Amino acid sequence: MSKKPSQNSSKTDTTDQNKDEQELFQQAMEGVKPLVHDKVAPYRGKIRPKSPLQATAAAISTGFTHAEYAPPTRPDEIIHYADSSVQPRKLKQLKQGQLQCEAILDLHGTNIDAAAHQLTEFLIHCSEQGYRCVTVIHGRGHRSENNQPVLKQQVNHWLRSDQRILAFHSAMPKDGDTGALYVLLRKSG
């Protein structure tokens, strides 16, 4: 007659295995220092779930739809826009990354519909908070079909059509280079 292993022995084996894995992990991490991140924290606002009809209505109301034509851009192309009311000094500061960034939105890995929704929510939030300069990371499109920057050209088009935007310019290399934008918002109120 063979003896069945008890449940307690299998729990002990699992617990011992977890302890061994913990010890291995601790050994592997020995001497590793945490990264110091001195940049602004990414936007983590609550995205309220909407029905597809509400999401489409919100996108249309802000001009952020994916069906419209957006002029093509190259991955390494510097993009910029400025309303005629922007002072040259302020525009130069924006271009050189000298304005304090108050919020960051990272759209990496999102599709057009999700990016339109997130950008809409982000701009509403930033306007409500009275932010003046923010960063939008759209990426360069290296993982897109034919290495064409789909989000970059859509964000370029969307921001030009949004009344909250005074100016934008491709970021400095330290902040994402041609895969990100510094965005100057109008004063709210």
N, C-alpha and C positions, 0 to 999 in steps of 0.2 A: 504494500500500500504506500503510495507516494504522498508526501506532505505538501499541502498547498501553502505558498507563502502568505503570511498574514498581511492585512492592510497596513498595519503599523510599520512593517519592514519596508513596504513600497514608499510610504510617506517619508521614512527616514532616508531612503536612497535618494529621493527627490530633493529633500532638504540638504543632504550632503552635496549633491550635484550643484544646487544653487549657491551654496557656500563656496564651493570650488570655483565656480564661475565668477563670483564676486571677488574672490582673492586674485584670480587671474586678471580680472579687469583692473583692480586696484594696482597690481604690479605693473600692468601696461601703462597706466596713467601716472605712475610715479614720476615726479619731476616736471609734469606738464603744468604750465601756467595758464590760467584762463585769459582769453583775449580781452583787452580793454577796448570798449567801443565808445568813442567819444562823439559819435554822430547823434543826430536826432533819432529818437525811436520811431520805427515805422508806424504808420497809421493803423490803429487796431480798433477803429470805431465799430459799433455794432451795425452790421448790414442786416436790415430788417428783411425777412423773406417776403417777397411779393409774388403775386400771381403773375403768370406770363403776360397777361393783359396789362396789369399795372406796370410791370417792368418795361414793356414796350412803350406805354404812354409816357413814362418818366424819361426814357431815352429819346423819344421824339420831341418832348417838350424842351429838352436841352440841346437838341440837334445831334445827339450821339446815336446814330444808327449805323449799322454795318453795311447796309445795302447801297449807300451812296458812294460816288466815285471819290477817291482820295488820291491826290497826285503821288506817283511813286517816289520813293526815296531810296538812296543807297545806304547800306549798313554804316559806312564811315562818313556819311554826309552830315554836315553841321546844319541844323535847322534853327530858324529864328523868326520871330514876329514881334512887331511893336506897334501899338496904337500911336497915332500922331501926337497924342497928349503926353507921352512919356518923355521926360527930360533926358537929354543926351547923357548927363552925368549918371543918372539912375540906371539907364540902359547899359552903360559901360560897367557899372558896379555889378549888375545882374550877369552880364557876359563873363566877367572875371570871377564870379562866385564869391563876391565880397559882401553880399547881403545875407543876413542871418536866416537860415532855413528853419522854418517853424514846424514843418511836418513833411513826411515822406510817404509816397504811395508807390509800392513795388508791384507792377503788373506782370512780372515774369510768370510764364506758365499759364496765363489765363487766355481764354478764347475771346473773340471780339465782343460777344454779348456780355460776358462777365466783366470784361474791361470797361465797357460802356457804363455798366451799372456801378462798378466800383469807383470809376472816375467821377460819375455824377454825385454819388454819396460823399466822396472825398471833398469835392469842390463845395458842396453845400455845407459840409461840416466846417471847412476852413473859412468860408465866408461868415458863417455864424460865429466862429471864434475870433474873427477879426484878423486872421493871419494875412500877412502881406506877401511873403515869399515862401514857396514850397518847392519840393522836388518830386517829379514824376519819373519813375524808372520804367521805361518801355522795352528796353533791350534793343539789340541790333538785328535780331532776326536770324541768327546763325543756325538755329534749330528749325527754322521755318522751311517750307518747300522752296527750293532753289535759292536758299539763303536770302530771301527777300524779306525785309522788315515790315511785316503786316501791321503789327501794333504801332510801330513807329510812325508809319504814314497815317494811320487812323487817328492817333493821338495828335499829331501835327494838324490834321484837318479839324478834329473836334475842338481843340483849344482855340483855333482861329475863329470858330463860330460861336464861342461862348462869351457872353457879355461881361462876365466876371473877370475875364483875363485882360490885363493891360499889355503884357509882353511875356515872351519866353525865349530861351536860348539853350542850345546844347550845353551840357555841363562840362566842367573842367575834368581832366583825366582822373583826379582823385575822387570825384563824385559820380563817375559813371561814363564820362566822355560822351560820345555820340549815342550812347544807349540810355541817356537820361536827359531831363530838361529841368532848368531852373524856371519857375513860373512866378510871375509877378501878378498879384491879384489887386483888383480895385479896392479902395477903401469901402467897407460895408457901411450902410446907414445912410 
